[in-house]
Amino acid sequence: MFNRLSNLIKGFLSLFISGLEKSNPRALIEAEKENLRKQIATFNENLANHAAFVERLMRQVKNLEKKEKELAAKAAANLKVGNRAAAGQYALQLKTVREQLTENRDQLEGADETYQKLVKTRDVAVKEAQQKIESLKRLLTETEMMEAQAELQEMAKGMITEIGGSGDTINRVEEYLTERRDQAAGRARVASSSIDTSQVELMEAEQEALADQALAEFAAAYGLDMPVEETVEETVEKPPVQREMGPTTTEG
């Protein structure tokens, strides 16, 4: 039962982590970049240790080569003077040194070859990882752009299908405003029908009289003649003379 419960908890945690990764791909990429930096640092540290081993082998080879020369010279010198025992000892030491030198040279060659391969492997792996990260960043940017474009297209499609349809907000606002406009027009019509125009006409006649009086005072003050208003005489048409029916008589 505990194993089942543990598996269930692990499953929930896995789903939760997967959801976080899907919702935060940029953070996941940054985490991978940081992980890559740590791996490179660890690899370089191990590579440095291997490079130190190669340097030790190189130093040992140089020391053995120097010792080989010295032993060969001593063995030759003792052999020339007839000191066979000493020459034999130097020759024996020279043989041992040469065997060690051969072994160290082989180790140095293998270690140096391994170092070069490790450096190349590191460079290729780092380059490939960097390319993958850059590809993921480009893919993330492209995905975000496509998602934004899709969202805009969905919004545009929704606006086209919804705006102007029955029961939408714009139609309701138009109905409200039309109703208010009609009510305001009706109120204005009722108010205009109840206005007393006789009072307005009286005020207009009074203003005209005051204007004529002011004009007469102005003309008298400056000695000007007031213009005579032209009056239109009504022409009365005389009715035509009606003649009586009958013969016409002439006076003799």
C-alpha positions as a Markdown table, in Angstrom:
| # | Residue | x | y | z |
|---|---|---|---|---|
| 1 | Met | 0.0 | 0.0 | 0.0 |
| 2 | Phe | 2.9 | 2.4 | 0.8 |
| 3 | Asn | 4.4 | 1.6 | -2.6 |
| 4 | Arg | 1.1 | 2.5 | -4.3 |
| 5 | Leu | 0.8 | 5.7 | -2.3 |
| 6 | Ser | 4.4 | 6.6 | -3.1 |
| 7 | Asn | 3.8 | 6.0 | -6.8 |
| 8 | Leu | 0.6 | 8.1 | -6.7 |
| 9 | Ile | 2.5 | 11.0 | -5.0 |
| 10 | Lys | 5.3 | 10.7 | -7.6 |
| 11 | Gly | 2.7 | 10.7 | -10.4 |
| 12 | Phe | 1.1 | 13.9 | -9.0 |
| 13 | Leu | 4.5 | 15.5 | -8.6 |
| 14 | Ser | 5.5 | 14.5 | -12.2 |
| 15 | Leu | 2.3 | 16.0 | -13.6 |
| 16 | Phe | 2.8 | 19.2 | -11.6 |
| 17 | Ile | 6.4 | 19.6 | -12.7 |
| 18 | Ser | 5.4 | 18.8 | -16.3 |
| 19 | Gly | 2.8 | 21.5 | -16.1 |
| 20 | Leu | 5.3 | 24.0 | -14.8 |
| 21 | Glu | 7.7 | 23.2 | -17.6 |
| 22 | Lys | 5.1 | 23.6 | -20.2 |
| 23 | Ser | 3.9 | 26.9 | -18.8 |
| 24 | Asn | 7.5 | 28.3 | -18.3 |
| 25 | Pro | 9.6 | 27.1 | -21.3 |
| 26 | Arg | 11.8 | 30.2 | -21.0 |
| 27 | Ala | 12.7 | 29.4 | -17.4 |
| 28 | Leu | 13.4 | 25.8 | -18.5 |
| 29 | Ile | 15.8 | 27.0 | -21.2 |
| 30 | Glu | 17.6 | 29.3 | -18.7 |
| 31 | Ala | 18.0 | 26.4 | -16.4 |
| 32 | Glu | 19.5 | 24.3 | -19.2 |
| 33 | Lys | 21.9 | 27.0 | -20.0 |
| 34 | Glu | 23.0 | 27.2 | -16.3 |
| 35 | Asn | 23.3 | 23.4 | -16.2 |
| 36 | Leu | 25.5 | 23.5 | -19.4 |
| 37 | Arg | 27.8 | 26.1 | -17.7 |
| 38 | Lys | 28.1 | 23.8 | -14.7 |
| 39 | Gln | 28.9 | 20.8 | -16.8 |
| 40 | Ile | 31.5 | 22.7 | -18.8 |
| 41 | Ala | 33.1 | 23.9 | -15.6 |
| 42 | Thr | 33.2 | 20.3 | -14.2 |
| 43 | Phe | 34.6 | 18.9 | -17.5 |
| 44 | Asn | 37.3 | 21.6 | -17.7 |
| 45 | Glu | 38.3 | 20.8 | -14.1 |
| 46 | Asn | 38.8 | 17.1 | -15.0 |
| 47 | Leu | 40.5 | 18.0 | -18.2 |
| 48 | Ala | 42.9 | 20.2 | -16.3 |
| 49 | Asn | 43.8 | 17.2 | -14.0 |
| 50 | His | 44.4 | 15.1 | -17.1 |
| 51 | Ala | 46.6 | 17.9 | -18.6 |
| 52 | Ala | 48.6 | 17.9 | -15.4 |
| 53 | Phe | 49.2 | 14.2 | -15.7 |
| 54 | Val | 50.4 | 14.7 | -19.3 |
| 55 | Glu | 52.8 | 17.4 | -18.0 |
| 56 | Arg | 54.2 | 15.0 | -15.4 |
| 57 | Leu | 54.8 | 12.4 | -18.0 |
| 58 | Met | 56.6 | 15.0 | -20.2 |
| 59 | Arg | 58.8 | 16.0 | -17.3 |
| 60 | Gln | 59.6 | 12.3 | -16.5 |
| 61 | Val | 60.5 | 11.6 | -20.1 |
| 62 | Lys | 62.8 | 14.6 | -20.2 |
| 63 | Asn | 64.5 | 13.5 | -16.9 |
| 64 | Leu | 64.9 | 9.9 | -18.2 |
| 65 | Glu | 66.3 | 11.2 | -21.5 |
| 66 | Lys | 68.9 | 13.3 | -19.6 |
| 67 | Lys | 69.7 | 10.3 | -17.3 |
| 68 | Glu | 70.0 | 8.1 | -20.4 |
| 69 | Lys | 72.7 | 10.4 | -21.8 |
| 70 | Glu | 74.6 | 10.5 | -18.5 |
| 71 | Leu | 74.6 | 6.7 | -18.1 |
| 72 | Ala | 75.6 | 6.1 | -21.7 |
| 73 | Ala | 78.5 | 8.5 | -21.3 |
| 74 | Lys | 79.7 | 6.9 | -18.0 |
| 75 | Ala | 79.4 | 3.4 | -19.4 |
| 76 | Ala | 81.5 | 4.4 | -22.4 |
| 77 | Ala | 84.1 | 6.2 | -20.4 |
| 78 | Asn | 84.6 | 3.2 | -18.0 |
| 79 | Leu | 84.7 | 0.8 | -20.9 |
| 80 | Lys | 87.5 | 2.8 | -22.6 |
| 81 | Val | 89.7 | 2.8 | -19.5 |
| 82 | Gly | 89.1 | -1.0 | -19.0 |
| 83 | Asn | 86.9 | -0.7 | -16.0 |
| 84 | Arg | 84.5 | -3.4 | -17.1 |
| 85 | Ala | 82.7 | -3.9 | -13.7 |
| 86 | Ala | 81.7 | -0.2 | -13.5 |
| 87 | Ala | 80.9 | -0.1 | -17.2 |
| 88 | Gly | 78.7 | -3.1 | -16.7 |
| 89 | Gln | 76.8 | -1.5 | -13.8 |
| 90 | Tyr | 76.2 | 1.7 | -15.8 |
| 91 | Ala | 75.1 | -0.4 | -18.8 |
| 92 | Leu | 72.6 | -2.2 | -16.6 |
| 93 | Gln | 71.2 | 1.0 | -15.2 |
| 94 | Leu | 71.0 | 2.4 | -18.8 |
| 95 | Lys | 69.0 | -0.6 | -19.9 |
| 96 | Thr | 66.5 | 0.0 | -17.1 |
| 97 | Val | 66.3 | 3.7 | -17.8 |
| 98 | Arg | 65.6 | 3.0 | -21.5 |
| 99 | Glu | 62.8 | 0.6 | -20.6 |
| 100 | Gln | 61.2 | 3.2 | -18.4 |
| 101 | Leu | 61.7 | 5.8 | -21.0 |
| 102 | Thr | 60.0 | 3.7 | -23.6 |
| 103 | Glu | 57.1 | 3.0 | -21.3 |
| 104 | Asn | 56.8 | 6.7 | -20.3 |
| 105 | Arg | 56.9 | 7.8 | -23.9 |
| 106 | Asp | 54.1 | 5.4 | -24.8 |
| 107 | Gln | 52.0 | 6.6 | -21.8 |
| 108 | Leu | 52.7 | 10.2 | -22.8 |
| 109 | Glu | 51.7 | 9.6 | -26.4 |
| 110 | Gly | 48.4 | 7.9 | -25.3 |
| 111 | Ala | 47.7 | 10.6 | -22.6 |
| 112 | Asp | 48.3 | 13.4 | -25.0 |
| 113 | Glu | 46.1 | 11.8 | -27.7 |
| 114 | Thr | 43.4 | 11.3 | -25.0 |
| 115 | Tyr | 43.7 | 15.0 | -24.0 |
| 116 | Gln | 43.3 | 16.1 | -27.6 |
| 117 | Lys | 40.2 | 13.9 | -28.0 |
| 118 | Leu | 38.7 | 15.2 | -24.8 |
| 119 | Val | 39.2 | 18.8 | -25.9 |
| 120 | Lys | 37.6 | 18.1 | -29.2 |
| 121 | Thr | 34.7 | 16.2 | -27.6 |
| 122 | Arg | 34.1 | 19.1 | -25.2 |
| 123 | Asp | 34.1 | 21.7 | -28.0 |
| 124 | Val | 31.8 | 19.6 | -30.2 |
| 125 | Ala | 29.4 | 18.9 | -27.3 |
| 126 | Val | 29.3 | 22.5 | -26.1 |
| 127 | Lys | 28.7 | 23.7 | -29.6 |
| 128 | Glu | 25.9 | 21.3 | -30.2 |
| 129 | Ala | 24.3 | 22.2 | -26.8 |
| 130 | Gln | 24.6 | 25.9 | -27.6 |
| 131 | Gln | 23.0 | 25.3 | -31.0 |
| 132 | Lys | 20.1 | 23.3 | -29.4 |
| 133 | Ile | 19.6 | 26.1 | -26.9 |
| 134 | Glu | 19.6 | 28.8 | -29.6 |
| 135 | Ser | 17.2 | 26.6 | -31.6 |
| 136 | Leu | 14.9 | 26.3 | -28.7 |
| 137 | Lys | 15.0 | 30.1 | -28.1 |
| 138 | Arg | 14.1 | 30.7 | -31.8 |
| 139 | Leu | 11.4 | 28.1 | -31.6 |
| 140 | Leu | 10.0 | 29.7 | -28.4 |
| 141 | Thr | 10.0 | 33.1 | -30.0 |
| 142 | Glu | 8.3 | 31.8 | -33.1 |
| 143 | Thr | 5.8 | 29.9 | -31.0 |
| 144 | Glu | 4.9 | 33.0 | -29.0 |
| 145 | Met | 4.5 | 35.0 | -32.3 |
| 146 | Met | 2.3 | 32.3 | -33.7 |
| 147 | Glu | 0.2 | 32.2 | -30.6 |
| 148 | Ala | -0.2 | 36.0 | -30.6 |
| 149 | Gln | -1.2 | 35.9 | -34.2 |
| 150 | Ala | -3.7 | 33.1 | -33.7 |
| 151 | Glu | -5.2 | 35.0 | -30.7 |
| 152 | Leu | -5.5 | 38.1 | -32.8 |
| 153 | Gln | -7.2 | 36.1 | -35.6 |
| 154 | Glu | -9.6 | 34.5 | -33.2 |
| 155 | Met | -10.4 | 37.9 | -31.7 |
| 156 | Ala | -11.0 | 39.3 | -35.2 |
| 157 | Lys | -13.2 | 36.3 | -36.2 |
| 158 | Gly | -15.2 | 36.8 | -32.9 |
| 159 | Met | -15.6 | 40.5 | -33.6 |
| 160 | Ile | -16.8 | 39.8 | -37.2 |
| 161 | Thr | -19.3 | 37.2 | -36.1 |
| 162 | Glu | -20.5 | 39.0 | -32.9 |
| 163 | Ile | -20.5 | 42.7 | -33.8 |
| 164 | Gly | -23.8 | 43.6 | -35.5 |
| 165 | Gly | -25.5 | 40.4 | -34.4 |
| 166 | Ser | -28.8 | 40.3 | -32.6 |
| 167 | Gly | -28.7 | 41.0 | -28.9 |
| 168 | Asp | -25.1 | 42.3 | -28.9 |
| 169 | Thr | -24.0 | 45.4 | -26.9 |
| 170 | Ile | -23.8 | 47.8 | -29.9 |
| 171 | Asn | -27.4 | 47.1 | -30.9 |
| 172 | Arg | -28.6 | 47.5 | -27.4 |
| 173 | Val | -26.8 | 50.8 | -27.1 |
| 174 | Glu | -28.3 | 51.9 | -30.4 |
| 175 | Glu | -31.8 | 51.0 | -29.3 |
| 176 | Tyr | -31.3 | 52.9 | -26.0 |
| 177 | Leu | -30.0 | 56.0 | -27.8 |
| 178 | Thr | -32.8 | 55.9 | -30.4 |
| 179 | Glu | -35.4 | 55.6 | -27.7 |
| 180 | Arg | -33.9 | 58.6 | -25.7 |
| 181 | Arg | -33.8 | 60.7 | -28.9 |
| 182 | Asp | -37.4 | 60.0 | -29.7 |
| 183 | Gln | -38.5 | 60.9 | -26.2 |
| 184 | Ala | -36.5 | 64.1 | -26.3 |
| 185 | Ala | -38.0 | 65.0 | -29.7 |
| 186 | Gly | -41.5 | 64.3 | -28.4 |
| 187 | Arg | -40.9 | 66.5 | -25.3 |
| 188 | Ala | -39.6 | 69.3 | -27.5 |
| 189 | Arg | -42.7 | 69.1 | -29.7 |
| 190 | Val | -45.0 | 69.3 | -26.8 |
| 191 | Ala | -43.2 | 72.2 | -25.3 |
| 192 | Ser | -43.2 | 74.1 | -28.6 |
| 193 | Ser | -46.9 | 73.7 | -29.1 |
| 194 | Ser | -47.6 | 75.3 | -25.7 |
| 195 | Ile | -45.6 | 78.5 | -26.4 |
| 196 | Asp | -47.7 | 81.7 | -26.4 |
| 197 | Thr | -46.6 | 83.4 | -29.7 |
| 198 | Ser | -48.8 | 86.5 | -29.1 |
| 199 | Gln | -46.4 | 87.6 | -26.4 |
| 200 | Val | -43.5 | 87.1 | -28.7 |
| 201 | Glu | -45.1 | 89.1 | -31.5 |
| 202 | Leu | -45.9 | 92.0 | -29.0 |
| 203 | Met | -42.3 | 92.1 | -27.9 |
| 204 | Glu | -41.1 | 92.1 | -31.5 |
| 205 | Ala | -43.5 | 95.0 | -32.3 |
| 206 | Glu | -42.3 | 96.9 | -29.3 |
| 207 | Gln | -38.6 | 96.5 | -30.3 |
| 208 | Glu | -39.4 | 97.7 | -33.8 |
| 209 | Ala | -41.2 | 100.8 | -32.4 |
| 210 | Leu | -38.2 | 101.6 | -30.1 |
| 211 | Ala | -35.9 | 101.2 | -33.1 |
| 212 | Asp | -37.9 | 103.6 | -35.2 |
| 213 | Gln | -38.0 | 106.2 | -32.3 |
| 214 | Ala | -34.2 | 105.9 | -31.9 |
| 215 | Leu | -33.7 | 106.4 | -35.6 |
| 216 | Ala | -35.9 | 109.5 | -35.6 |
| 217 | Glu | -34.0 | 111.0 | -32.7 |
| 218 | Phe | -30.8 | 110.3 | -34.5 |
| 219 | Ala | -32.0 | 111.9 | -37.7 |
| 220 | Ala | -33.2 | 115.0 | -35.8 |
| 221 | Ala | -29.9 | 115.4 | -33.9 |
| 222 | Tyr | -27.9 | 115.3 | -37.1 |
| 223 | Gly | -30.4 | 117.2 | -39.3 |
| 224 | Leu | -31.1 | 114.4 | -41.6 |
| 225 | Asp | -34.3 | 113.7 | -43.4 |
| 226 | Met | -36.1 | 110.6 | -42.5 |
| 227 | Pro | -36.8 | 108.4 | -45.5 |
| 228 | Val | -40.4 | 108.1 | -46.5 |
| 229 | Glu | -41.6 | 104.6 | -46.4 |
| 230 | Glu | -43.0 | 103.5 | -49.6 |
| 231 | Thr | -46.6 | 102.5 | -49.4 |
| 232 | Val | -48.1 | 100.1 | -51.8 |
| 233 | Glu | -51.4 | 101.5 | -53.1 |
| 234 | Glu | -53.9 | 98.9 | -53.7 |
| 235 | Thr | -55.3 | 99.0 | -57.1 |
| 236 | Val | -59.0 | 98.5 | -57.1 |
| 237 | Glu | -60.2 | 97.0 | -60.3 |
| 238 | Lys | -63.4 | 98.5 | -61.6 |
| 239 | Pro | -66.0 | 96.0 | -62.5 |
| 240 | Pro | -66.6 | 95.8 | -66.2 |
| 241 | Val | -69.7 | 97.7 | -67.7 |
| 242 | Gln | -72.5 | 95.4 | -68.2 |
| 243 | Arg | -74.4 | 96.0 | -71.4 |
| 244 | Glu | -78.1 | 95.3 | -71.8 |
| 245 | Met | -79.2 | 92.9 | -74.3 |
| 246 | Gly | -81.2 | 94.4 | -77.3 |
| 247 | Pro | -80.7 | 96.5 | -80.4 |
| 248 | Thr | -78.7 | 99.6 | -80.3 |
| 249 | Thr | -80.4 | 103.0 | -81.1 |
| 250 | Thr | -78.9 | 106.0 | -82.7 |
| 251 | Glu | -80.0 | 109.5 | -82.2 |
| 252 | Gly | -81.2 | 111.4 | -85.2 |
